[in-house]
Amino acid sequence: MKQSMWYRVARFSLLLAFLLGFIGDPALAASVNIVAFGASDTLGTGGGKSAGSGVSQNDAFPAQIETLLRAKGIDAHVSNQGIPGDTTGGMLNRINSSIPDGTQIVLLEVPIGNDRKFRISAAESGQNVAQIKSDLSARHVKVIYIGPTNNGAMSPDELNGDHPNKAWHTALALRLLPQVLAAIRH
């Protein structure tokens, strides 16, 4: 029995719509490499006297964002490049070693508290952050600026010792998710 051209086109269109329903947004189909770049609040926990406060890396916002993206069917890899006690100057010095080629998105947390602790001026901190953003932009890496997390302004129910608790990390991951999705799509 000979099928009409219309029938074949309709059948092909239905098959294509069915497949696209499974694949979804083509921009979301490829693997996405993300780096969370910062200090102890990015890592999840501190070092030195504050070691053990905060959360495990598995509960920190970078791991939670990876889990949220994977739940949406996105093959995302989120590398946690938080170093306790790091400063904006230290981050600027390690930008190339911490953010490898092939990274598409950086979640930038700024350790202003550490800069203050080491008497780095606000002007110098600002210059370091601007240079980090500029260097990443030159490499065509999208930056989602988290900014300073400022533990001193957190309420006691957001802290576990000197660092944010799991609820804080979860709230941050949920707040960042729409920005990460938008960066993936564009």
C-alpha positions in Angstrom: 0.0 0.0 0.0 1.5 3.3 -1.1 1.6 6.0 1.7 0.8 9.5 0.8 3.5 12.2 1.1 1.4 14.0 3.7 1.2 10.8 5.8 5.0 10.3 5.7 5.7 14.0 6.6 3.2 13.8 9.5 4.7 10.6 10.7 8.3 12.0 10.5 7.1 15.2 12.3 5.6 13.2 15.1 8.8 11.1 15.4 10.9 14.2 15.4 8.7 15.9 18.1 8.9 12.7 20.2 12.7 12.6 20.0 13.1 16.3 20.7 10.9 15.8 23.8 13.5 13.4 25.1 16.5 15.4 24.1 15.0 18.8 25.0 16.9 22.0 24.5 20.0 21.3 22.3 22.0 23.7 24.4 21.4 21.6 27.4 22.4 18.3 25.7 26.2 18.8 25.7 28.3 18.4 28.8 28.8 21.5 30.8 32.0 22.3 32.8 31.5 24.7 35.7 34.0 25.8 38.3 33.0 27.2 41.7 35.9 29.5 42.5 36.4 31.0 46.0 37.5 30.4 49.5 36.1 28.3 52.5 32.5 29.2 51.9 32.8 27.7 48.4 34.6 24.6 49.7 32.0 24.2 52.4 34.4 24.2 55.4 37.3 26.1 56.9 40.8 25.3 57.7 43.0 26.1 60.8 41.0 27.0 63.9 37.7 26.8 62.0 38.3 23.3 60.5 35.2 21.2 60.9 32.8 24.1 60.8 30.5 24.4 57.9 29.5 21.4 55.7 31.1 18.6 53.8 32.0 19.2 50.1 29.1 17.0 49.2 26.7 19.4 50.9 28.3 22.6 49.7 26.5 24.7 47.0 28.8 23.5 44.1 27.8 19.8 44.7 24.2 20.8 45.2 24.1 22.8 41.9 25.6 19.8 40.1 22.9 17.6 41.6 20.1 20.0 40.6 21.4 20.3 37.0 21.7 16.5 36.7 18.1 16.2 38.0 17.1 18.4 35.0 18.9 16.0 32.6 22.0 18.2 32.2 25.4 16.5 32.1 27.1 19.0 34.4 30.4 18.8 36.1 30.9 21.3 38.9 34.5 21.5 40.2 34.8 22.9 43.7 37.9 25.2 43.7 37.4 26.7 47.1 40.5 27.1 49.3 40.1 28.0 53.0 41.7 31.3 53.9 42.2 32.3 50.3 42.1 36.0 49.3 41.2 37.8 46.1 44.9 38.1 45.3 45.5 34.4 45.9 42.5 33.6 43.6 44.0 35.9 40.9 47.3 34.0 41.2 45.7 30.6 40.9 43.1 31.4 38.2 44.9 29.4 35.5 45.5 26.3 37.6 42.1 26.3 39.2 40.0 27.0 36.1 41.1 24.7 33.3 40.6 25.2 29.6 37.1 24.0 28.6 35.4 25.6 31.5 32.2 27.3 30.4 31.0 28.9 33.6 32.6 30.1 36.8 30.7 30.7 40.0 32.7 33.5 41.6 32.6 33.8 45.4 34.7 36.7 46.8 36.4 36.2 50.2 36.2 39.8 51.4 36.4 38.7 55.0 39.8 37.0 54.3 41.0 40.1 52.5 40.1 42.2 55.5 41.8 39.7 57.8 45.0 40.1 55.8 44.6 43.8 55.6 44.0 43.9 51.8 42.3 47.2 51.0 38.8 47.4 49.5 40.4 49.1 46.5 42.9 46.2 46.0 40.1 43.6 46.5 38.0 45.4 43.8 41.0 45.5 41.4 41.6 41.8 41.9 38.0 40.9 41.3 37.9 43.1 38.2 41.0 41.4 36.9 39.6 37.9 37.6 36.5 38.8 35.7 38.5 40.3 32.8 40.8 37.3 32.5 37.8 34.9 32.5 36.0 37.0 29.9 39.1 37.0 27.7 38.9 33.2 27.8 35.2 33.3 26.9 34.2 31.9 30.3 30.8 33.1 31.6 31.0 34.5 35.2 28.2 34.3 37.7 29.2 36.7 40.4 28.1 35.4 43.8 30.0 38.2 45.5 31.1 38.3 49.1 29.3 35.8 51.4 30.1 37.9 54.5 29.6 35.4 57.4 29.5 38.3 59.9 26.1 39.3 58.5 24.7 35.8 58.6 22.1 34.9 61.3 23.0 32.1 63.8 20.6 29.7 62.1 22.6 30.0 58.9 25.9 29.0 60.5 27.6 25.9 61.6 30.5 27.2 63.6 32.3 29.9 61.6 30.9 28.8 58.2 27.5 28.5 56.5 25.4 25.5 57.2 23.7 23.1 54.8 20.4 25.2 54.7 22.4 28.3 53.6 24.2 26.3 50.9 20.9 24.8 49.7 19.4 28.3 49.5 22.4 29.6 47.6 22.3 26.7 45.1 18.6 27.3 44.5 19.2 31.0 44.0 22.0 30.4 41.6 20.2 27.7 39.6 18.2 30.0 37.2 21.4 32.0 36.5 23.3 28.8 35.7 20.6 27.5 33.5 20.5 30.9 31.6 24.3 30.8 31.2 24.1 27.3 29.8 21.4 28.2 27.3 23.2 31.3 26.0 
